């Protein structure tokens, strides 16, 4: 099972799209003047040929609304000036040199294209050898820092400590940066000069395996192509806000204002610790930015392409980590903020109901994923509620003591 990916600009004529004989579908990204306005997946017969009219028929009304909104925006709003931003792009990595090289190539291509300069920093987290350091030595203009304490949030906090920039962008090593990423960040800051954090659109780099397609069909990292701005402690239309921090974006593509991150004490190093507790740090920092009283902005033009896990076992581990990380964040917040407990209780109730419906749908064939994937996320969440965060805190203290 493979899907083609078509990245189409609607300012000009659409091409005919031809699938390869072993491709059974297509993912369509539509842009207007470079801005993403629509993304969707469509099953097709192997080797199908799609004329431009057929492409527009596939995407339908939603893309038309995106085009209309983009045209109105350009007509009614004055062009935004460049935002005077000092930026460090930090990639925290461990022993994934090939993926890291692809991420760095895409970043350095932005410099080659004449876009504003920015600092590129690689934080090598508890490296087993010197392979990553050797790669960085071959790339002029990329800084290298070693963080010996194992854990993603140790590495993120090391980036905070060594960067003097006003903003720090945190990218995962398995993303490829879109050519419009920096312009999207610039636009978000020009529109939201008070933003404490910005997240961006995350789309699949490839859809070459069933696991990648299943992940994207179930929603992937996608948060849509509409700009969003969250601020304040309540949203009447969302009674779970801001505890349902998954709405805010993904940690593989996030930008944080240095002063806000410093005021919050950085990332919680007891989250995102690898196999002991593989997640939760991004949800926690998004939630704390909102609780700190600063806006959090989602800008779809700040786009990255993510290399989804190709194999089923890797996808199952990801769903487990999502469940465990989310509920570890909930357990931490429950202990730290008693006033939020009624909202957190409703969030857990909603989440359990959602996961049970997903499991039922997979068992009856109504969902795009197999029962073991739904069960992995559910069981991971139960483990997260059952003390993962406390165990991780104790482990993190031991790591700190060992490196004191």
QUIPEJO-V630499 format. One line per field, one symbol per residue. ss: DSSP state (h for helix, s for strand, l for the rest). phi: phi as a letter, one per 20 degrees, with the letter a starting at -180 (. if undefined). burial: + if it has 24 or more other ideal C-beta (glycine too) atoms within 12 Angstrom, else -. Layout:
BEGIN
ss: ???
phi: ???
burial: ???
END
This chain:
BEGIN
ss: lsssssssslllllllssllllssssssssssllssssssssslllllsslhhhhhhhhhhhhhhhhhhhhhhhhhllllllllllssssssslllhhhhhhhhhhhhhhhhllllllssssssslllllhhhhhhhllllssssssllllhhhhhhhhhhhllllssssssllssslllhhhhhhhhhhhlllssssssssssllsllhhhhhhhhllllllllllsssllllllllllllllhhhhllllssssshhhhhhllllllllllhhhllllhhhhhhhhhhhlllsssssssssssslllllhhhhhhhhhhhhhhhhhhhhhhhhhlhhhhhhhhhhhhhhhhhhhhhhhhhhhllllllhhhhhhhhhhhhhhhhhhhhhhhhhhhhhhhhll
phi: .cdfcdddeefcffefdcefgdedabddddcclnefcabbdbfbfgmfddfgfffffffmfffffffffffffffedfgeffefdecdeddebblcfffgffffgfffffffenfgfbedcddeelffbefffffffedfndeccedfefqgfffffffffdedffcceddffdddeffeffffffffffecfefebcdcfcdffbcdbffffggffeplefcnddfcbdbneccgfcfefefffffepcffbbccfgfffffenmfffedlengfbernffgfffffffffndfdddcffeecddeffedffffffffgfffffffffffffgfecgfefgfffffffffffffffffffffenedfcegffffffffffffffeogffffgfffffffffdf
burial: -+++++++-+---+--+-+---++++++++++-+++++++++-+---+-+----+--++---+--++--+------------+-+-++++++++-++-++++++++++-++---+--++++++++++----++-++--+--++++++-++++++++++++--+-++++++++++++++++++++++++++++--+++++++++++++++++++++++++++++++++++++--------+++++++++++++++++++-++--+-+++++++++-+++++++++++++++++-+++++++++++++++++-+--++++++++++++++++++++-----+--++--++--++-++--++--+-----++++-+++++++++++++--++--++-++--+-----
END
